[in-house]
Amino acid sequence: MNIEVEIKLKIENWQEIRKKVSSLGKLVRSIKQIDEYYIPIHRDFFAQKPKTIEWMRVRKEPERTVFGYYRAIDHEGDKDGWIDEEYETEISNPEDFKKILGFLDFKKVITINKEREYWDCGDIEISLDKIKELGNFIEVEAKKNFKNNDEARQACRDFFGKLGIKDIKKLQTTKGYANMMLDKKLSA
């Protein structure tokens, strides 16, 4: 199990942010990802309110496919309240795996097409994302072992300060790309 502490913002000025990130770290890789989100037929993860607290994803990358189950947990003592617990495993035969999901009454509900750049900025990993139909985003994730989640989250906020982004609370999105896409499709 991995615990993830990250902050995600929608950005309009992708090239400007990329230039600033490049001055603070190094590009690790650029990749295209296709994320397919599944739900069990008897329980709609995305209907959970006020926040989706669990989700399943099959992520296809050029060199591998990864299945993941994720769950947001209410973390007592964490002033922002929620952290993500992640379980992931590589799939050697994605097509058979998707058939198995179908046999077990899981259905695909949304697909996200993404171009992502991973940047190493020391204790922080940056993902610069271009999401088809949604726009551009930056995710700042704490990668080292911080004393606690509050310290990790503060390191993420400090990194945004280095980028000249001040009003993080106003710009931050706590929704995942799947939720954003579902909201967009429902409002269309």
C-alpha positions in Angstrom: 0.0 0.0 0.0 1.1 3.5 -0.8 -0.2 6.7 0.7 -0.4 9.6 -1.7 -0.3 13.3 -0.7 -0.8 15.6 -3.7 -2.4 18.8 -4.7 -3.9 19.2 -8.2 -4.7 22.5 -10.0 -6.3 23.3 -13.3 -3.9 25.6 -15.3 -4.4 27.8 -18.3 -0.8 28.7 -18.9 0.7 25.2 -19.4 3.8 26.4 -21.3 4.7 29.0 -18.7 4.3 26.6 -15.8 6.3 23.9 -17.7 9.1 26.5 -18.1 9.2 27.2 -14.4 9.0 23.5 -13.5 12.0 22.9 -15.9 14.1 25.4 -13.9 13.4 23.5 -10.7 13.8 19.9 -11.8 14.3 17.5 -14.6 12.0 15.8 -17.0 11.8 12.1 -16.3 9.5 11.0 -19.1 6.6 12.1 -21.4 3.9 9.5 -21.9 0.5 9.0 -23.3 -1.9 7.2 -20.9 -5.4 5.8 -21.4 -7.2 5.4 -18.1 -10.4 3.2 -18.1 -12.5 3.4 -14.9 -14.7 0.5 -13.8 -17.5 0.1 -11.3 -19.1 -3.1 -10.0 -22.7 -3.3 -11.4 -24.1 -3.5 -7.8 -22.3 -0.4 -6.5 -21.6 2.9 -8.3 -18.3 4.3 -6.9 -19.0 7.6 -8.6 -22.4 8.0 -7.0 -20.8 8.3 -3.5 -21.4 11.7 -2.0 -20.1 14.1 -1.1 -16.9 12.7 -2.5 -15.9 9.6 -4.5 -14.0 7.5 -1.9 -13.0 4.5 -4.0 -12.3 3.8 -7.7 -10.8 1.2 -10.0 -8.7 1.9 -13.0 -6.9 0.1 -15.8 -4.1 2.4 -17.1 -2.6 1.6 -20.5 0.8 3.0 -21.2 3.0 2.2 -24.2 5.2 -0.3 -22.3 2.7 -1.7 -19.7 -0.8 -1.9 -18.3 -1.5 -1.4 -14.6 -4.7 -2.2 -12.6 -5.3 -0.1 -9.6 -7.8 0.1 -6.7 -7.8 3.4 -4.8 -9.6 4.6 -1.7 -9.7 7.9 -0.1 -9.6 7.6 3.7 -10.6 10.2 6.2 -7.3 10.7 8.1 -7.8 11.9 11.6 -5.4 14.5 12.6 -4.8 15.6 9.0 -6.1 19.1 8.7 -7.1 18.6 5.1 -8.9 15.4 6.1 -8.4 13.0 3.2 -5.5 10.9 1.9 -5.4 8.3 -0.8 -4.5 4.7 -0.3 -3.3 3.0 -3.5 -3.0 -0.7 -4.5 -1.6 -1.3 -8.0 -0.4 -4.3 -10.0 0.9 -4.8 -13.5 -1.3 -6.8 -15.9 0.4 -9.1 -18.3 -2.7 -9.8 -20.4 -5.0 -6.7 -20.4 -7.6 -8.0 -22.8 -8.2 -11.2 -20.8 -8.2 -9.1 -17.6 -11.0 -6.8 -19.0 -13.0 -9.9 -20.0 -12.7 -11.2 -16.4 -14.0 -7.8 -15.1 -17.0 -8.2 -17.4 -17.7 -11.7 -16.2 -17.6 -10.4 -12.6 -20.1 -7.7 -13.4 -17.8 -4.7 -13.6 -18.5 -2.2 -16.3 -16.4 0.5 -17.8 -17.9 3.9 -17.1 -15.4 6.4 -18.4 -12.2 6.7 -20.4 -9.6 9.4 -19.9 -7.0 10.2 -22.6 -4.0 11.9 -21.2 -0.6 13.3 -22.2 1.5 13.4 -19.1 5.0 14.7 -18.3 6.7 13.5 -15.1 9.2 15.8 -13.5 11.6 15.0 -10.7 12.0 18.0 -8.4 13.7 16.4 -5.4 11.2 15.6 -2.7 8.4 16.5 -5.1 7.1 14.8 -8.2 5.3 16.9 -10.8 2.9 15.7 -13.3 1.9 18.1 -16.1 -1.2 16.8 -17.8 -3.1 17.6 -20.9 -6.5 15.9 -20.6 -8.6 15.5 -23.8 -11.9 17.3 -23.2 -10.9 18.7 -19.8 -7.9 20.9 -20.3 -4.5 21.2 -18.6 -3.5 20.4 -15.0 -0.5 20.2 -12.7 -0.3 17.7 -9.9 2.3 18.2 -7.2 3.0 15.1 -5.1 5.2 14.6 -2.0 7.5 11.7 -2.7 9.9 11.3 0.2 9.0 10.1 3.7 7.8 13.3 5.4 7.2 13.4 9.2 3.5 13.4 8.6 0.9 14.2 6.0 0.6 17.8 7.0 4.3 18.3 6.4 4.0 16.5 3.0 1.1 18.7 2.0 3.0 21.9 3.1 5.9 20.8 0.9 3.5 20.7 -2.0 2.1 24.1 -1.2 5.7 25.5 -0.9 6.5 24.1 -4.4 3.5 26.0 -5.8 5.0 29.1 -4.2 8.2 28.6 -6.1 6.1 28.5 -9.3 4.5 31.8 -8.4 1.1 30.3 -7.8 -0.4 31.9 -4.7 -4.1 31.1 -4.3 -3.9 27.4 -4.1 -7.1 26.9 -2.2 -9.1 28.7 -4.9 -7.5 26.9 -7.8 -7.3 23.4 -6.3 -9.5 20.7 -7.5 -10.1 17.7 -5.3 -12.0 15.8 -8.0 -10.2 13.1 -10.1 -10.3 13.3 -13.9 -12.9 10.6 -14.0 -15.3 12.6 -11.8 -14.6 15.7 -13.8 -15.4 13.9 -17.1 -18.5 12.4 -15.7 -19.7 15.8 -14.5 -19.0 17.3 -17.9 -20.9 14.5 -19.7 -23.9 14.9 -17.3 -24.1 18.6 -17.8 -23.9 18.4 -21.6 
